[in-house]
Amino acid sequence: MAELTLDHITKTFDDGGDEIVAVDDVSIDIADGEFLVLVGPSGCGKSTTLRTIAGLESITDGEIRLGGDVINDKRPQDRNTAMVFQSYALYPHMTVRGNMAFGLEESTQLSDDEIDDRVTEAAEMMGIADLLDRKPGELSGGQQQRVALGRAIVRNPEAFLMDEPLANLDAKLRAQMRTELQRIQEDLGVTTIYVTHDQTEAMTMGDRIAILDDGELQQVGTPLECYHEPANLFVAGFIGEPSMNTFEARVDGATLVTDDFEYDLSQRHRDAIGAREDVVFGIRPEDVEVGADTADGHTYAVTVDVVEPKGDENYVHMTFDDDHETPDTFTATIGGLRQVDAGDSVVVRFPPEAIHVFDAGSGEAVLNRSLDTAEGVDLVL
């Protein structure tokens, strides 16, 4: 196990004379034993970043260090990393045992008995010991994924590199494998870089998440930091489902004025906004109070446009003006047992401690919601 450092990594491709920047000056320090998730939309550079660590792509600039050693020019097989792919990449003519042992046979001087011991131990950890003599075609998707993970584990690498390894599994199995992967990574204590575009995987699996967009690193932090304290509008809109509600606004003294509503600012808000004239107001759907009984400068009468029942909760899409054929809507999340129907008139409130404000020009956050109101849980020991 070892720490992994990406030091101003840049990767460009030549597309017929045009330079395409896939990874743009990315720097991340991953601690020994940390589980870091690289997340972002398709084409943001997350898989390319992972491939440069593995040595499958050469970097254009910067340094990659594993355990303090620069590995820029090392061959993939000499980097002491193990990669798990979305496609599993199993040899169909080999048994599970053969697939798991193949890499050790080709790249190490271990004896047959030592290799067999490693394979057996990893198979037992993955719950596939009874499948060792089967071939991939006889296995389910979940079993094949376990084989691919077991093949990485037997190498005893300094770092695991995982490129959307659960993407081909159905929803229920994917949720189960998320939990198993976390348990295995914690048991092994191996530094892990995990690539996904799935927010649920990013939020639930990572010790920290690194959010990329268009090859540029947007924010690195714990899942809750990135959710509640987004660095910019992109992070605010990308992390969270449904996305944060945002409204363009101008500052008029102690009031934010949007096309739909006016919002009274507290002294904390005004101090954060400073001399800015144009900002973006944001609030997460779960922070919108539906059916508010407080009348103040944060309370508004709106009309329900569409309700999406989810069982445990409902996504309620609302509008300030239902006269338009396609009105602008915002979203609130309410409990699944609360009933509201399209066309209902309701009162909502945007609590002042829960709002976010972003600079309209740069998109950078100037104010994030206050976490002082977070409720603790009394533990019974």
N, C-alpha and C positions, 0 to 999 in steps of 0.2 A: 504494500500500500504506500501511496505517496501523494504529496500535494501536486496540483497541476496548475500551471500558470500560462495564460494567453496574454502575451505582451505586445500590444499594438499590432494585432494580426490583420493583415490585408490580403485578400485574394481577388485577383482580376483575371478575366478570360478575354481572349481576343476573338471577336466575332466578325470575321471578314474585314479586319482593319479597325473596327470599332471596339473600344475597350469597355468591357462590362465589369463593374465592381460588384462582386458577389458578397464579399465581407469587407467592411470598411472600418479599419482601425479599431478593432475590438480588443478590449483588455478586461480579463476576468481572472481573479485568483480563486481557485477551488481548493478548499482545505482537505487534508488527509482524511479520508473516510466520509467526505461530504457527498450528499446526493443533490446534484444541481440539474435543474430542468431548463433546457433551451426551448423557448416557446415563441411562436409568432405565426403570421399567416404564411400561406404557400409562397415560396419564392423569396422569403426574407433572408435566407442565408444560413439558417440553422443547421441543415444537413451538410452544407459545404463546410461549415465550421467544424462539425464532427469529423468529416472526412479528412480535413487537414490535420487534426489531432491523430487520427489513425495512420496517416501517411499515404492515404489513397489519393490525396491532392497535395501538391506542393504549394507552400505559401509564397506570395509575392513579396511580402515585407513583414517584419516583426520576428518574434521568437516564441517558440513553444517549449516550455520546460516541464519535465516530469521528474519529480523528486530532486529538483535542483539542476538536473542535466538538460542541456539544450538538445532537443531531438529533431530539429528541423530537417536534417539531412539523413536521418536514420531510415532504413528500410522498414516497411510496416511490420515485418516479422521480428525486427529487432527492437521494437518500441515497448514491448511488454505490456501491451494493451489487448483487450479482447472485445470484439465488436459483435453486437447482436442486431440482425437486420429485420426489416419488416417482412421480407419474403422467406424468412427462416433459412434459406440457402442450404438445405440438407441434400446429401448425396442419395438419390433414390435407390441405387443398387446396393447400398451398405445398410447394415443393421444399425439400430440405435447405438449399440456398443461401438461399432465401427465408426460412426459419425462423430461420436464424442471423443474417440481415441485418436482420430486421424491427425489432428493438429499436433498432438504431443509426439506422435510417431515421426512426423516430418520435421519438427523444429527443436526437439530436445534429445538428450542422450539417456532418457529414463529407460529402465528395463521394462520388459513386458509386464512383469508382476507389479511394478510401481505404477505403470499406466493403468492397469486393470484396477488397482486399489483406488486410484483417483476417480476413475469412471464410476465404480461402484458407489463410492462415497457421495459423489455428486448426484447420481441417479436416485439414491435414497433421499437426499435433501430435496430433490425436485419431485419426489413421489412417483418416479417412473422406473423403479428397479425391476418391476415385473414386465417391462416392455423392452428390455435390453436386446432381446433376440428378434424383435420385429423390425420391419422396414418402414420407412416414412409413409408409404402408400397405405399402410394398415392402421395409421394413427389419425386421430381427430386433429383439428387445428390447434386446440389447446395443448394436446400432447406433443405435437410437433414444436410448438413454442417452448415447451419445457425442455425438449431435447436441445434446441438451439441455445437456451440459457445454460443448460448443463454443460454443453460443449465449451461455452465461455468460462464457466466456473472451474473446470478441470485444469485450465491453463494457469490458475492462480496468478492473475495479472495484477499489475499495480493500478490499473484503471479499467473500468467497464465503460464501453461506448455503446449506447443503445439508440438506434434510429427507428422511432415509431414501432417498437416491437409488438405492440398490442393492437395495431390498427386493423388487422385482418380477423380479429375475433369478434364474436357477437357481444352485445352490450352486457349481458349477465356475466359471461366468462371474462370479459375485459375488466369488469369491476372486481371479480374474484382475483384475477391475476395482478391487478394493481396492489392489492393487499399482500399477496404472496411475494411480489417483487420487493416491496418495502421491507418485509420480514427478512428475506434472504439477504438483502443489502445490509441491513443492520447486523445480522448474524456474522456476515463476512467482514464487515467494516471496510469494504473496498470503495475507493473514490469512484463515483459514477456520474457520467454525463448522459442525460436522457433527453432525446429530441422528440417533441410532439407539437401538434397544432391544437391539441385538445385541452381546453382550459381546465376541465375537471381533473385530468391527469396532472397538469401543472400545479394546480392548487392543492391537491391531496397528497402528492408523492414527494415533492421536493422540499429539502431543507431550505433552499433558496431557489428562486427562479430568475432567469435572465431573459428579458424580452427584447426581441429583435424586430426591426422593420426596415425593409429595403437595405439590408446589409449592415445597418447601424444599430448599436446597442442603445436601447432606450432606458432601461432601468434594471438594476440587480438588487434583489432584496428578498426577504421572506415573503411567502404568499400573502400574508395579511398586510404587510407593508405595501406591497404593490397594489393590493385591492383598496385599502383605505387611504393610502398616501401616494397615489399615482404621481409620477414625475411630470407627466405631460398629458395632453389630450389623447394621444394615441393609446397610451397605457390605460387611461381611464375608460376609453371606449372598447379596448380589446379584452381587458380582464373583467369578467363579470357577465352573467347571462340571466336576464336581459341586460343590455348595455346601460351604462349611465345615461340619464337624460341630460341633454345639454341645450342651452339657449344662448344665442348671441345677445349681448347686452351692452348698453352704454352707461357710464357712471354719471349720475346727476346729483352731485352733493352726497347726501346720505341715502341715496336710492339707486338701485339698479333698474333700468328701464329696458324691457324687452318688447317685442311686437305683441306679446300675449299678456304680460303682467308687469307690475312694478313690485320691487322687493326692498323692504327696509333693511338697511345695513347697520350692524352694531359697530362699536368702536374697534373691536378686534378685526372685523371685516375691512373697515376703512383703513386701518393701519397696514393690513396686508396688501390691499389694492394700491395704496399710495397714490401717485399722480396719474395712474393709468386712466384713460378715457374709454377704451373699448376692451371688453373682457368677454369671457364665456362662462356662464353660470351652469353648474352641474349639480345633480343630486341623483343618488342611486335609487332604483325602484323600491327597494325595501325600506328606504328612509322616508318615502312619501306617506304621510298620515292620511288615510282615507276615512271620511266620516268625522273629521275634526270638529270639535265643539268650541274651539277657541277662535275668536274673531280678532285678528291682529294684522299687521302688515306682511304676514307670511301665509295668509289663508285666502283660498280662491274657490269660486263656484265653477265647476266644470261638468262636462257631459261624457258619460261612458260611451266609447265607440265600439270596442271589441273586447270580449272576455275570453281568455284562454285558460280553461280549467286544467290543472296538472295533478289533481288529487290532493296532495298535501298543501298546495298553494294555488292561487290563481294569478295569472298575469292580466292586469286590467289596463287596457289602452284607452286613454282619455284625451279630450280636446278642450281647449278654451273656447273655441268657436266652431259650432257644428253646422253653421250655415253654408260653409264651403262644401263643394262636391267631394274633394279630397283634402280634408282638414289636416293640419299638422297635429300629431299626437305625441303624448309622452306616456310612460308606463309606470304603473305602481304594482307592487307585489303584496298580496294580502293572503290571509289564511284560507285554506281550502274549504273550510266550513262557513266562511262568510259569503253571503249571496249578494250579487250585484249583476244587473242585466244591462245589455246594450240599450242606450237611450235614457238610462237613469241619470238624473241630476244629483251630483254629490258635492260635498265640500272637501277639499284637500288642503293640507298644510305642508309647507317645506320648512322643517325645523331649522333654525339658524345655526345650531351646533352641528348639523349634518351636511351643510352645503360645501361645494368645492367651487373655486374660481380659478380660471386660467387666463393667461395673457392672450389676447385675440391674435396678436401678430406671431409670436413664437410658439404658442401652444403650451408653454411651460406653466406648471402649477404655481400659483402665488398664494393659494389658501386651500388647505385640505380639511376634511371634517375633523372635529375634535374627538379624540379617543378617550377623553376624560370621563365620558358618560358610559363607557363600557362596563357591563355588569360582571362582577365576579361570582364564582360559584362556591358556596360553603361546602367544603369536603368533610364527609363523615369518615373518620379513620377508626 
